[in-house]
Amino acid sequence: MSHVHYKFQSNNEHDSIVFDGLGISLTELRTSILAKSKLAQSADFNIQITNAQTKEVYKNDSDIIPKNTSVTITRVPVAKVFKGKDDGENVRKQIIRGLSIHWYL
């Protein structure tokens, strides 16, 4: 049995995910953490997984996290990007936490 130890950034309690093999993919780890923490997958937030020792942020879903690694979990808002027209100009809207920011191209 292999383990990946995790802790939410806002919490002091550590927990671990048990799996078979030498490593676990980022997608499997994310799904296991959400299930164990009883957090539903949401369109409003995602979780960012960072190596606790090296501070490397795992971004690629196919990344393999080696066994016995400690990671820190942070909830981050999902950014949505829209393209549209505004007074004849192209506008790119990025919505973060309900705030609209416009960049005119």
N, C-alpha and C positions, 0 to 999 in steps of 0.2 A: 504494500500500500504506500502510495506517495501522497504528499500534502503540499498545498499552497496556503500559506498563512496570510490572512487579510485583516485590515482594520479600516473602518470608515474614518476619514479625516476628522470628523466632528465627534468621534466617539473614542473612548479609551479602551474599550473591550476588543480583544483579538479573537478571531475565529479561524477556522480552516476548512478547506475543501479537500475531500479525500477522493483520489482517482487512481487508476491503474496506469502504469507506464512511467516513462522518464520525464514527460511534460504534458501540458494541457494547452489546447489552443485558446486564444483570447476569447473567441466566441463561446466556447464551452464554459470557460471560467466565468464570463459575464453572466451567462444564463444560470449557472449554478449559484452564484452569489445573489442574484436577484431572487431566485427561488428560496434559498435558505434564509434570506433577510425578509422574506414575505413582501417584497416590493414588486409591484406589477410593472411589466415593460410599458413605458408610456411614451407618447409622442412629445411630451413636454420636457423630458429630461433624458439624459444618457449618463452612464457612469464612466468615468475616466480612471484607468488603472495604471498606477505608477509603481515602479520598483522602489521599495522602501530604502534600499542601500544605495543604488546608483542614481536614483531620481529620474530614470529613463521612463518616458511615457510610452506605453504600448498603444500603437495606433492602428496597425494592420490586423484585420480580423484573423489572418492566418498565422500571426506570430505565435510561437510556442513559448510558454512560460515554464522554465525548468522546475522540477520537483524541489521542495524545501525552500522555495522563494518566498519572501515576505513582500506584500504589496499594500499600497494605500489606495483606498477607493474614495473618489470625489464625485458628487453629483454635479453635472454641468447641464445648463439649458441647451436645448437643440436649436440651432440657428436655421431659419428658413429663408431662402432667397427667392425673390419673385422678380420677374421682368415685366415691364408694362410701359404704357405711354402716359405722359403727363404734360399737357400743353404742347404736344408735338415733339417733345424731347424724350429720349429713352431714359427710363428711371430704373434703378436697381434698388429694391427695398430689402433691407435685412431686418427681420424682426427678432429682437432678443428681449425676452422677459416682458413682452407686450409693448415695448418701445419701438417706434418706427424711426429708422435712420435712412435718409435718402442721399444717394449719390447720383448726380447728373453726369451723364456721359457726353 
